[in-house]
């Protein structure tokens, strides 16, 4: 995953509605983020697999960010 994709990925997460993200299970949350990223970047199936694994490893951080955005 290159730095451009990484920046876009975290930008999508930061801009997403906290209520929406907290209302999804892990798989749906990751799929939604991947879908939004795919709309901005031409991603190969290998890219999608790498990003999926990366998001799974960061899911608690994503959820904490979503909960923080709701409370502030």
Biopython code that builds the backbone (N, CA, C, O; Angstrom):
import numpy as np
from Bio.PDB.StructureBuilder import StructureBuilder

atoms = [
    (1, "UNK", "N", (0.862, -1.166, 0.000)),
    (1, "UNK", "CA", (0.000, 0.000, 0.000)),
    (1, "UNK", "C", (0.911, 1.231, 0.000)),
    (1, "UNK", "O", (1.804, 1.361, 0.836)),
    (2, "UNK", "N", (0.663, 2.124, -0.953)),
    (2, "UNK", "CA", (1.512, 3.313, -1.010)),
    (2, "UNK", "C", (0.958, 4.437, -0.128)),
    (2, "UNK", "O", (-0.154, 4.342, 0.391)),
    (3, "UNK", "N", (1.738, 5.482, 0.028)),
    (3, "UNK", "CA", (1.358, 6.557, 0.957)),
    (3, "UNK", "C", (0.119, 7.314, 0.502)),
    (3, "UNK", "O", (-0.647, 7.792, 1.338)),
    (4, "UNK", "N", (-0.094, 7.431, -0.793)),
    (4, "UNK", "CA", (-1.294, 8.115, -1.292)),
    (4, "UNK", "C", (-2.551, 7.366, -0.869)),
    (4, "UNK", "O", (-3.512, 7.965, -0.387)),
    (5, "UNK", "N", (-2.532, 6.063, -1.054)),
    (5, "UNK", "CA", (-3.685, 5.246, -0.656)),
    (5, "UNK", "C", (-3.867, 5.296, 0.859)),
    (5, "UNK", "O", (-4.994, 5.381, 1.348)),
    (6, "UNK", "N", (-2.781, 5.244, 1.590)),
    (6, "UNK", "CA", (-2.858, 5.303, 3.054)),
    (6, "UNK", "C", (-3.502, 6.614, 3.515)),
    (6, "UNK", "O", (-4.363, 6.609, 4.394)),
    (7, "UNK", "N", (-3.085, 7.731, 2.923)),
    (7, "UNK", "CA", (-3.669, 9.030, 3.290)),
    (7, "UNK", "C", (-5.154, 9.079, 2.938)),
    (7, "UNK", "O", (-5.970, 9.553, 3.730)),
    (8, "UNK", "N", (-5.501, 8.589, 1.750)),
    (8, "UNK", "CA", (-6.912, 8.595, 1.355)),
    (8, "UNK", "C", (-7.745, 7.706, 2.265)),
    (8, "UNK", "O", (-8.871, 8.054, 2.621)),
    (9, "UNK", "N", (-7.199, 6.578, 2.634)),
    (9, "UNK", "CA", (-7.899, 5.649, 3.512)),
    (9, "UNK", "C", (-8.247, 6.313, 4.841)),
    (9, "UNK", "O", (-9.393, 6.251, 5.285)),
    (10, "UNK", "N", (-7.267, 6.944, 5.475)),
    (10, "UNK", "CA", (-7.517, 7.575, 6.774)),
    (10, "UNK", "C", (-8.359, 8.838, 6.630)),
    (10, "UNK", "O", (-9.072, 9.209, 7.562)),
    (11, "UNK", "N", (-8.292, 9.492, 5.500)),
    (11, "UNK", "CA", (-9.155, 10.642, 5.242)),
    (11, "UNK", "C", (-10.614, 10.191, 5.155)),
    (11, "UNK", "O", (-11.502, 10.840, 5.708)),
    (12, "UNK", "N", (-10.856, 9.087, 4.467)),
    (12, "UNK", "CA", (-12.209, 8.534, 4.366)),
    (12, "UNK", "C", (-12.735, 8.178, 5.750)),
    (12, "UNK", "O", (-13.884, 8.477, 6.076)),
    (13, "UNK", "N", (-11.911, 7.550, 6.551)),
    (13, "UNK", "CA", (-12.322, 7.164, 7.903)),
    (13, "UNK", "C", (-12.656, 8.406, 8.725)),
    (13, "UNK", "O", (-13.676, 8.442, 9.413)),
    (14, "UNK", "N", (-11.799, 9.420, 8.655)),
    (14, "UNK", "CA", (-12.012, 10.640, 9.436)),
    (14, "UNK", "C", (-13.265, 11.391, 8.989)),
    (14, "UNK", "O", (-13.943, 12.006, 9.812)),
    (15, "UNK", "N", (-13.574, 11.346, 7.701)),
    (15, "UNK", "CA", (-14.717, 12.083, 7.161)),
    (15, "UNK", "C", (-16.031, 11.318, 7.268)),
    (15, "UNK", "O", (-17.103, 11.900, 7.097)),
    (16, "UNK", "N", (-15.958, 10.027, 7.547)),
    (16, "UNK", "CA", (-17.177, 9.213, 7.630)),
    (16, "UNK", "C", (-17.950, 9.537, 8.896)),
    (16, "UNK", "O", (-17.380, 9.944, 9.909)),
    (17, "UNK", "N", (-19.239, 9.351, 8.817)),
    (17, "UNK", "CA", (-20.102, 9.583, 9.973)),
    (17, "UNK", "C", (-19.794, 8.567, 11.067)),
    (17, "UNK", "O", (-19.800, 7.358, 10.835)),
    (18, "UNK", "N", (-19.527, 9.080, 12.259)),
    (18, "UNK", "CA", (-19.260, 8.207, 13.389)),
    (18, "UNK", "C", (-20.430, 7.290, 13.684)),
    (18, "UNK", "O", (-20.243, 6.119, 14.015)),
    (19, "UNK", "N", (-21.639, 7.824, 13.564)),
    (19, "UNK", "CA", (-22.828, 7.007, 13.833)),
    (19, "UNK", "C", (-22.937, 5.863, 12.840)),
    (19, "UNK", "O", (-23.303, 4.746, 13.207)),
    (20, "UNK", "N", (-22.620, 6.139, 11.588)),
    (20, "UNK", "CA", (-22.672, 5.081, 10.576)),
    (20, "UNK", "C", (-21.639, 4.007, 10.875)),
    (20, "UNK", "O", (-21.948, 2.815, 10.844)),
    (21, "UNK", "N", (-20.412, 4.428, 11.165)),
    (21, "UNK", "CA", (-19.347, 3.454, 11.399)),
    (21, "UNK", "C", (-19.598, 2.610, 12.638)),
    (21, "UNK", "O", (-19.346, 1.405, 12.628)),
    (22, "UNK", "N", (-20.090, 3.226, 13.702)),
    (22, "UNK", "CA", (-20.323, 2.452, 14.923)),
    (22, "UNK", "C", (-21.521, 1.522, 14.782)),
    (22, "UNK", "O", (-21.650, 0.560, 15.539)),
    (23, "UNK", "N", (-22.392, 1.797, 13.825)),
    (23, "UNK", "CA", (-23.567, 0.957, 13.627)),
    (23, "UNK", "C", (-23.319, -0.272, 12.771)),
    (23, "UNK", "O", (-24.216, -1.098, 12.604)),
    (24, "UNK", "N", (-22.118, -0.407, 12.225)),
    (24, "UNK", "CA", (-21.807, -1.528, 11.338)),
    (24, "UNK", "C", (-20.969, -2.574, 12.061)),
    (24, "UNK", "O", (-20.191, -2.251, 12.959)),
    (25, "UNK", "N", (-21.136, -3.829, 11.659)),
    (25, "UNK", "CA", (-20.228, -4.859, 12.175)),
    (25, "UNK", "C", (-18.889, -4.694, 11.462)),
    (25, "UNK", "O", (-18.789, -3.929, 10.502)),
    (26, "UNK", "N", (-17.876, -5.394, 11.916)),
    (26, "UNK", "CA", (-16.523, -5.207, 11.385)),
    (26, "UNK", "C", (-16.453, -5.414, 9.872)),
    (26, "UNK", "O", (-15.862, -4.600, 9.163)),
    (27, "UNK", "N", (-17.044, -6.483, 9.382)),
    (27, "UNK", "CA", (-16.972, -6.778, 7.945)),
    (27, "UNK", "C", (-17.646, -5.695, 7.115)),
    (27, "UNK", "O", (-17.098, -5.257, 6.104)),
    (28, "UNK", "N", (-18.831, -5.261, 7.536)),
    (28, "UNK", "CA", (-19.543, -4.224, 6.791)),
    (28, "UNK", "C", (-18.805, -2.892, 6.857)),
    (28, "UNK", "O", (-18.770, -2.151, 5.874)),
    (29, "UNK", "N", (-18.220, -2.587, 8.001)),
    (29, "UNK", "CA", (-17.460, -1.355, 8.147)),
    (29, "UNK", "C", (-16.272, -1.346, 7.184)),
    (29, "UNK", "O", (-16.036, -0.357, 6.489)),
    (30, "UNK", "N", (-15.539, -2.435, 7.147)),
    (30, "UNK", "CA", (-14.383, -2.540, 6.250)),
    (30, "UNK", "C", (-14.831, -2.472, 4.798)),
    (30, "UNK", "O", (-14.197, -1.797, 3.987)),
    (31, "UNK", "N", (-15.912, -3.158, 4.463)),
    (31, "UNK", "CA", (-16.416, -3.127, 3.085)),
    (31, "UNK", "C", (-16.847, -1.727, 2.676)),
    (31, "UNK", "O", (-16.616, -1.317, 1.538)),
    (32, "UNK", "N", (-17.467, -0.994, 3.582)),
    (32, "UNK", "CA", (-17.888, 0.364, 3.257)),
    (32, "UNK", "C", (-16.677, 1.264, 2.995)),
    (32, "UNK", "O", (-16.664, 2.034, 2.035)),
    (33, "UNK", "N", (-15.676, 1.162, 3.843)),
    (33, "UNK", "CA", (-14.468, 1.973, 3.658)),
    (33, "UNK", "C", (-13.768, 1.587, 2.353)),
    (33, "UNK", "O", (-13.341, 2.459, 1.596)),
    (34, "UNK", "N", (-13.649, 0.289, 2.090)),
    (34, "UNK", "CA", (-13.029, -0.166, 0.848)),
    (34, "UNK", "C", (-13.798, 0.317, -0.374)),
    (34, "UNK", "O", (-13.202, 0.699, -1.381)),
    (35, "UNK", "N", (-15.109, 0.296, -0.281)),
    (35, "UNK", "CA", (-15.945, 0.769, -1.390)),
    (35, "UNK", "C", (-15.697, 2.245, -1.670)),
    (35, "UNK", "O", (-15.549, 2.646, -2.824)),
    (36, "UNK", "N", (-15.652, 3.047, -0.622)),
    (36, "UNK", "CA", (-15.390, 4.479, -0.796)),
    (36, "UNK", "C", (-13.999, 4.712, -1.378)),
    (36, "UNK", "O", (-13.817, 5.572, -2.240)),
    (37, "UNK", "N", (-13.029, 3.949, -0.909)),
    (37, "UNK", "CA", (-11.670, 4.089, -1.418)),
    (37, "UNK", "C", (-11.601, 3.659, -2.885)),
    (37, "UNK", "O", (-10.910, 4.286, -3.689)),
    (38, "UNK", "N", (-12.313, 2.599, -3.226)),
    (38, "UNK", "CA", (-12.334, 2.115, -4.613)),
    (38, "UNK", "C", (-12.929, 3.142, -5.566)),
    (38, "UNK", "O", (-12.571, 3.181, -6.744)),
    (39, "UNK", "N", (-13.836, 3.975, -5.060)),
    (39, "UNK", "CA", (-14.411, 5.031, -5.883)),
    (39, "UNK", "C", (-13.386, 6.118, -6.194)),
    (39, "UNK", "O", (-13.527, 6.841, -7.181)),
    (40, "UNK", "N", (-12.362, 6.235, -5.362)),
    (40, "UNK", "CA", (-11.330, 7.259, -5.545)),
    (40, "UNK", "C", (-10.073, 6.721, -6.213)),
    (40, "UNK", "O", (-9.356, 7.469, -6.877)),
    (41, "UNK", "N", (-9.805, 5.447, -6.045)),
    (41, "UNK", "CA", (-8.577, 4.821, -6.544)),
    (41, "UNK", "C", (-8.915, 3.567, -7.327)),
    (41, "UNK", "O", (-9.874, 2.866, -7.004)),
    (42, "UNK", "N", (-8.139, 3.289, -8.343)),
    (42, "UNK", "CA", (-8.261, 2.032, -9.070)),
    (42, "UNK", "C", (-7.459, 0.989, -8.305)),
    (42, "UNK", "O", (-6.231, 0.966, -8.374)),
    (43, "UNK", "N", (-8.154, 0.133, -7.582)),
    (43, "UNK", "CA", (-7.496, -0.845, -6.710)),
    (43, "UNK", "C", (-7.520, -2.228, -7.344)),
    (43, "UNK", "O", (-8.547, -2.669, -7.858)),
    (44, "UNK", "N", (-6.386, -2.904, -7.301)),
    (44, "UNK", "CA", (-6.325, -4.293, -7.754)),
    (44, "UNK", "C", (-6.891, -5.187, -6.652)),
    (44, "UNK", "O", (-7.104, -4.743, -5.523)),
    (45, "UNK", "N", (-7.128, -6.447, -6.996)),
    (45, "UNK", "CA", (-7.611, -7.378, -5.966)),
    (45, "UNK", "C", (-6.546, -7.569, -4.889)),
    (45, "UNK", "O", (-6.872, -7.788, -3.722)),
    (46, "UNK", "N", (-5.280, -7.487, -5.276)),
    (46, "UNK", "CA", (-4.198, -7.589, -4.285)),
    (46, "UNK", "C", (-4.230, -6.389, -3.340)),
    (46, "UNK", "O", (-4.077, -6.546, -2.129)),
    (47, "UNK", "N", (-4.431, -5.177, -3.901)),
    (47, "UNK", "CA", (-4.553, -3.978, -3.067)),
    (47, "UNK", "C", (-5.699, -4.133, -2.075)),
    (47, "UNK", "O", (-5.550, -3.828, -0.891)),
    (48, "UNK", "N", (-6.833, -4.605, -2.558)),
    (48, "UNK", "CA", (-8.009, -4.776, -1.685)),
    (48, "UNK", "C", (-7.711, -5.749, -0.552)),
    (48, "UNK", "O", (-8.124, -5.521, 0.585)),
    (49, "UNK", "N", (-7.001, -6.828, -0.850)),
    (49, "UNK", "CA", (-6.644, -7.792, 0.183)),
    (49, "UNK", "C", (-5.720, -7.198, 1.229)),
    (49, "UNK", "O", (-5.891, -7.430, 2.426)),
    (50, "UNK", "N", (-4.741, -6.431, 0.774)),
    (50, "UNK", "CA", (-3.797, -5.793, 1.697)),
    (50, "UNK", "C", (-4.519, -4.773, 2.567)),
    (50, "UNK", "O", (-4.300, -4.719, 3.777)),
    (51, "UNK", "N", (-5.381, -3.961, 1.952)),
    (51, "UNK", "CA", (-6.121, -2.934, 2.696)),
    (51, "UNK", "C", (-7.091, -3.584, 3.675)),
    (51, "UNK", "O", (-7.245, -3.121, 4.805)),
    (52, "UNK", "N", (-7.737, -4.647, 3.243)),
    (52, "UNK", "CA", (-8.659, -5.371, 4.125)),
    (52, "UNK", "C", (-7.914, -5.869, 5.361)),
    (52, "UNK", "O", (-8.386, -5.688, 6.483)),
    (53, "UNK", "N", (-6.764, -6.491, 5.164)),
    (53, "UNK", "CA", (-5.976, -6.995, 6.292)),
    (53, "UNK", "C", (-5.509, -5.845, 7.184)),
    (53, "UNK", "O", (-5.519, -5.963, 8.410)),
    (54, "UNK", "N", (-5.105, -4.751, 6.578)),
    (54, "UNK", "CA", (-4.658, -3.586, 7.339)),
    (54, "UNK", "C", (-5.803, -3.042, 8.198)),
    (54, "UNK", "O", (-5.619, -2.759, 9.382)),
    (55, "UNK", "N", (-6.988, -2.898, 7.591)),
    (55, "UNK", "CA", (-8.138, -2.384, 8.338)),
    (55, "UNK", "C", (-8.527, -3.329, 9.469)),
    (55, "UNK", "O", (-8.894, -2.877, 10.554)),
    (56, "UNK", "N", (-8.451, -4.623, 9.228)),
    (56, "UNK", "CA", (-8.762, -5.588, 10.298)),
    (56, "UNK", "C", (-7.809, -5.399, 11.478)),
    (56, "UNK", "O", (-8.209, -5.538, 12.634)),
    (57, "UNK", "N", (-6.554, -5.083, 11.182)),
    (57, "UNK", "CA", (-5.588, -4.893, 12.273)),
    (57, "UNK", "C", (-5.786, -3.558, 12.985)),
    (57, "UNK", "O", (-5.291, -3.377, 14.097)),
    (58, "UNK", "N", (-6.506, -2.616, 12.360)),
    (58, "UNK", "CA", (-6.723, -1.283, 12.924)),
    (58, "UNK", "C", (-8.187, -1.033, 13.301)),
    (58, "UNK", "O", (-8.576, 0.107, 13.555)),
    (59, "UNK", "N", (-8.993, -2.092, 13.339)),
    (59, "UNK", "CA", (-10.436, -1.917, 13.531)),
    (59, "UNK", "C", (-10.760, -1.241, 14.865)),
    (59, "UNK", "O", (-11.690, -0.437, 14.928)),
    (60, "UNK", "N", (-10.025, -1.546, 15.918)),
    (60, "UNK", "CA", (-10.299, -0.898, 17.206)),
    (60, "UNK", "C", (-10.016, 0.600, 17.132)),
    (60, "UNK", "O", (-10.766, 1.398, 17.694)),
    (61, "UNK", "N", (-8.953, 0.985, 16.452)),
    (61, "UNK", "CA", (-8.639, 2.396, 16.275)),
    (61, "UNK", "C", (-9.718, 3.097, 15.457)),
    (61, "UNK", "O", (-10.116, 4.214, 15.785)),
    (62, "UNK", "N", (-10.191, 2.452, 14.398)),
    (62, "UNK", "CA", (-11.259, 3.026, 13.571)),
    (62, "UNK", "C", (-12.507, 3.238, 14.422)),
    (62, "UNK", "O", (-13.147, 4.287, 14.342)),
    (63, "UNK", "N", (-12.846, 2.254, 15.227)),
    (63, "UNK", "CA", (-14.034, 2.368, 16.081)),
    (63, "UNK", "C", (-13.850, 3.456, 17.150)),
    (63, "UNK", "O", (-14.794, 4.188, 17.446)),
    (64, "UNK", "N", (-12.670, 3.570, 17.720)),
    (64, "UNK", "CA", (-12.405, 4.630, 18.703)),
    (64, "UNK", "C", (-12.542, 6.008, 18.061)),
    (64, "UNK", "O", (-13.103, 6.924, 18.663)),
    (65, "UNK", "N", (-12.035, 6.154, 16.848)),
    (65, "UNK", "CA", (-12.163, 7.428, 16.140)),
    (65, "UNK", "C", (-13.629, 7.754, 15.872)),
    (65, "UNK", "O", (-14.050, 8.902, 16.018)),
    (66, "UNK", "N", (-14.402, 6.748, 15.483)),
    (66, "UNK", "CA", (-15.828, 6.950, 15.213)),
    (66, "UNK", "C", (-16.564, 7.353, 16.485)),
    (66, "UNK", "O", (-17.385, 8.270, 16.462)),
    (67, "UNK", "N", (-16.280, 6.680, 17.584)),
    (67, "UNK", "CA", (-16.925, 7.010, 18.852)),
    (67, "UNK", "C", (-16.523, 8.404, 19.335)),
    (67, "UNK", "O", (-17.347, 9.135, 19.885)),
    (68, "UNK", "N", (-15.269, 8.767, 19.130)),
    (68, "UNK", "CA", (-14.809, 10.101, 19.519)),
    (68, "UNK", "C", (-15.544, 11.173, 18.714)),
    (68, "UNK", "O", (-15.929, 12.209, 19.256)),
    (69, "UNK", "N", (-15.737, 10.915, 17.413)),
    (69, "UNK", "CA", (-16.418, 11.926, 16.576)),
    (69, "UNK", "C", (-17.877, 12.122, 17.003)),
    (69, "UNK", "O", (-18.433, 13.207, 16.837)),
    (70, "UNK", "N", (-18.486, 11.084, 17.547)),
    (70, "UNK", "CA", (-19.867, 11.207, 18.029)),
    (70, "UNK", "C", (-19.915, 12.037, 19.300)),
    (70, "UNK", "O", (-20.815, 12.859, 19.478)),
    (71, "UNK", "N", (-18.948, 11.824, 20.181)),
    (71, "UNK", "CA", (-18.980, 12.489, 21.494)),
    (71, "UNK", "C", (-18.440, 13.926, 21.461)),
    (71, "UNK", "O", (-18.595, 14.659, 22.437)),
    (72, "UNK", "N", (-17.810, 14.338, 20.356)),
    (72, "UNK", "CA", (-17.261, 15.697, 20.308)),
    (72, "UNK", "C", (-17.802, 16.470, 19.133)),
    (72, "UNK", "O", (-17.444, 17.632, 18.942)),
]
sb = StructureBuilder()
sb.init_structure("model")
sb.init_model(0)
sb.init_chain("A")
sb.init_seg("    ")
for serial, (resi, resn, name, xyz) in enumerate(atoms, 1):
    if name == "N":
        sb.init_residue(resn, " ", resi, " ")
    sb.init_atom(name, np.array(xyz, "f"), 0.0, 1.0, " ", f" {name:<3s}", serial, name[0])
structure = sb.get_structure()
